Amino acid sequence: MMILDLEDPQHPVEVGRWWMPGQWIAGGETPTWKGTAHRCHHPLRLGKRLYTSYWHGGFVILDIEDMAHPAYVAGLDWSPPFPCPTHSAVPVPFEIEGRRLLVVADEDVFHMAPAPPAFLWIVDVTDETKPMPFASYQVEALDGSAQPPMTGCHQPVEKISGTEIPVAWFAQGLRVVDIAKPHAPREVASYVPDPAGGADRPSSNDVFADQRGLIYLIDRVRGLTILERV
């Protein structure tokens, strides 16, 4: 994970860097994993913390108060036994039922073994040194049987503004998941776009929501759908 100073956008300057022990092969380190299984994927900032997913290495919480020297706070890795890599760990910027939470998405891009599609996790980080997963959500139509890749979860919005969270769910389109009762996430809305030309099913890849409440859903193959809750 690299932090860049973009004060002069034409000349980015590295400020700080953090890597999972074993990544720095040129520095003499030896990875405990194969190939690119553990790789920095999606750092997301809230205040003095950076929540950084690491693919099949789970996610880590980094202290970036001193950006020149990011420091490890805690981490959590559940693959294996779960087969899909961790895409993003999104901090909820307000407490829910007195708890601080992360919404963590595994990405259904490939599986280490035949297994149900990727899903969404709710992780308690009230004690950030001990992240604790305590709930999950899966699209009801997915019965748990093995499915082709890119059937399940991909990623939620990167900035959470309320308890209703839009999530890009690959072939299942957009799912809006309410975590007001965080131990029991529930779907409150959904939209499945038509497949892009030449594709046999949707591939909803990214989602963004603006201050007006509009939701922008991008297809991995091609296309953008703009949605509004009614």
C-alpha positions in Angstrom: 0.0 0.0 0.0 1.5 3.3 -1.1 0.5 6.9 0.0 1.1 9.6 -2.5 1.3 13.4 -2.2 -0.7 14.8 -5.1 -0.2 18.5 -4.4 1.5 18.7 -7.8 -0.6 16.2 -9.8 2.0 16.0 -12.6 4.7 14.9 -10.1 3.3 12.5 -7.5 5.6 12.0 -4.6 5.6 8.9 -2.4 5.0 9.7 1.3 4.8 6.3 2.9 4.4 2.6 2.2 3.2 -0.5 4.0 3.4 -4.1 2.8 2.3 -7.5 4.2 5.4 -9.2 5.6 6.7 -11.5 2.9 5.8 -9.2 0.0 9.2 -7.5 -0.3 11.0 -10.2 -2.1 13.7 -7.8 -3.3 14.4 -7.0 0.3 15.0 -10.6 1.2 11.5 -11.5 2.4 9.8 -14.8 1.5 6.0 -15.0 1.0 4.1 -17.7 2.8 1.5 -17.8 0.0 1.6 -18.7 -3.7 1.8 -16.2 -6.5 -0.4 -13.1 -6.2 -2.8 -14.7 -3.6 -2.1 -11.9 -1.1 -2.1 -8.6 -2.8 -3.0 -5.1 -1.8 -6.4 -4.4 -3.5 -8.5 -1.6 -2.1 -7.4 0.9 0.6 -10.2 3.0 2.0 -9.6 5.8 4.5 -11.6 7.1 7.5 -9.8 9.6 9.6 -6.5 8.3 10.8 -7.2 4.7 9.7 -6.8 3.0 6.3 -8.8 -0.2 5.8 -7.0 -2.2 3.2 -8.1 -5.4 1.6 -5.5 -8.0 0.7 -7.3 -10.5 -1.5 -6.8 -14.0 -0.1 -4.9 -12.3 2.8 -8.1 -10.8 4.2 -8.0 -7.2 5.3 -5.8 -5.1 7.5 -6.4 -1.9 9.5 -3.5 0.6 9.3 -2.8 3.6 11.5 -1.8 6.5 9.1 -1.5 9.3 11.7 2.1 9.4 10.6 1.7 8.9 6.8 5.4 8.4 6.4 5.2 5.4 8.6 1.9 3.5 8.3 1.5 1.1 11.2 -0.4 -2.2 11.5 -3.3 -2.2 14.0 -5.0 -5.5 13.2 -6.1 -7.8 10.5 -8.4 -10.7 9.7 -8.2 -13.4 7.0 -11.0 -15.9 6.4 -9.8 -17.4 3.1 -9.4 -20.3 3.6 -11.8 -21.7 4.7 -13.9 -19.3 2.6 -12.9 -19.5 -1.0 -13.3 -16.0 -2.4 -10.8 -13.1 -2.1 -11.6 -10.0 0.0 -12.4 -7.0 -2.2 -13.0 -4.1 0.2 -13.5 -3.3 3.8 -15.7 -0.2 4.0 -15.8 1.7 7.4 -19.2 2.8 8.6 -18.6 6.5 9.6 -21.2 6.4 12.4 -22.0 4.0 15.2 -24.9 1.6 14.9 -26.4 0.3 18.1 -23.4 1.6 19.9 -20.9 -0.3 17.8 -18.3 0.6 15.1 -18.6 -1.5 12.0 -17.0 -2.5 8.8 -18.9 -3.7 5.7 -16.6 -6.2 4.1 -17.2 -7.6 0.6 -15.6 -10.8 -0.8 -15.3 -10.8 -4.6 -16.8 -13.5 -6.7 -14.2 -13.3 -9.3 -12.7 -16.8 -8.8 -12.9 -19.6 -6.2 -10.1 -21.5 -4.6 -12.5 -24.5 -4.6 -16.1 -25.2 -5.6 -18.3 -23.3 -3.2 -21.2 -21.0 -2.8 -20.8 -17.5 -4.3 -19.2 -14.6 -2.4 -21.2 -12.6 0.0 -21.2 -9.5 2.3 -19.8 -9.5 5.9 -20.5 -7.2 8.8 -17.5 -6.9 11.1 -17.5 -5.3 14.6 -14.4 -3.1 15.1 -15.4 -1.4 18.3 -12.2 -2.9 19.6 -10.2 -2.4 16.4 -7.4 -4.6 17.6 -9.9 -7.5 17.5 -12.1 -7.4 14.4 -15.1 -9.7 14.9 -17.3 -10.9 12.0 -20.8 -11.4 13.4 -23.3 -11.3 10.5 -23.5 -11.8 6.7 -25.8 -11.2 3.8 -26.4 -13.3 0.6 -28.9 -12.7 -2.2 -31.9 -14.9 -1.4 -32.0 -16.3 -4.9 -28.6 -17.9 -4.5 -29.3 -21.2 -2.7 -25.8 -22.0 -1.7 -25.0 -24.3 -4.6 -21.8 -23.8 -6.6 -22.2 -21.1 -9.3 -20.1 -19.8 -12.1 -17.7 -17.0 -11.2 -19.1 -13.5 -11.1 -22.4 -14.6 -9.8 -22.1 -13.3 -6.3 -20.9 -10.2 -4.5 -18.3 -7.7 -5.8 -18.3 -4.4 -3.8 -20.4 -1.9 -1.8 -20.2 1.8 -2.2 -16.9 3.2 -1.0 -18.5 6.0 1.2 -21.4 4.9 3.4 -23.8 7.7 4.3 -26.7 5.7 5.8 -27.7 2.3 6.9 -29.1 1.4 3.4 -26.0 0.4 1.4 -25.9 -0.1 -2.4 -23.8 -3.1 -3.4 -22.7 -4.2 -6.9 -23.5 -7.9 -7.0 -22.2 -9.0 -10.4 -24.9 -11.2 -12.2 -27.4 -10.2 -9.5 -27.2 -6.5 -10.4 -27.6 -3.9 -7.7 -28.7 -4.9 -4.2 -29.5 -2.4 -1.5 -28.8 -3.9 1.9 -30.0 -2.3 5.2 -27.8 -2.8 8.2 -29.9 -0.8 10.7 -30.1 -4.1 12.6 -26.5 -5.1 11.9 -26.9 -8.6 13.2 -29.6 -9.2 10.6 -28.8 -7.4 7.3 -31.8 -7.4 4.9 -32.3 -6.4 1.3 -34.7 -3.4 0.8 -34.3 -2.8 -2.9 -32.7 -4.3 -6.0 -32.3 -3.7 -9.7 -30.9 -6.1 -12.3 -29.9 -4.4 -15.5 -30.1 -5.9 -19.0 -26.9 -7.7 -20.1 -24.4 -5.7 -22.1 -24.4 -6.4 -25.8 -22.7 -9.7 -26.5 -23.0 -10.8 -22.8 -25.3 -13.5 -21.5 -25.9 -11.9 -18.1 -25.2 -8.6 -16.3 -21.8 -8.0 -14.6 -22.5 -5.2 -12.2 -19.0 -4.2 -11.1 -19.0 -0.8 -9.4 -21.5 1.4 -7.6 -21.5 5.1 -6.5 -24.2 7.1 -4.8 -24.3 10.9 -4.9 -25.7 13.5 -2.4 -29.0 13.6 -4.3 -29.6 9.9 -3.8 -28.8 8.9 -7.4 -27.1 5.5 -7.8 -24.6 4.9 -10.6 -24.1 1.3 -11.5 -21.3 0.3 -13.9 -21.3 -3.0 -15.8 -17.9 -4.7 -16.1 -18.5 -5.5 -19.8 -20.0 -2.2 -20.9 -22.5 0.3 -19.8 -23.7 2.6 -17.0 -27.2 2.7 -15.4 -28.3 5.6 -13.3 -31.0 4.8 -10.7 -33.1 6.6 -8.2 -35.0 5.2 -5.2 -38.7 5.9 -5.3 
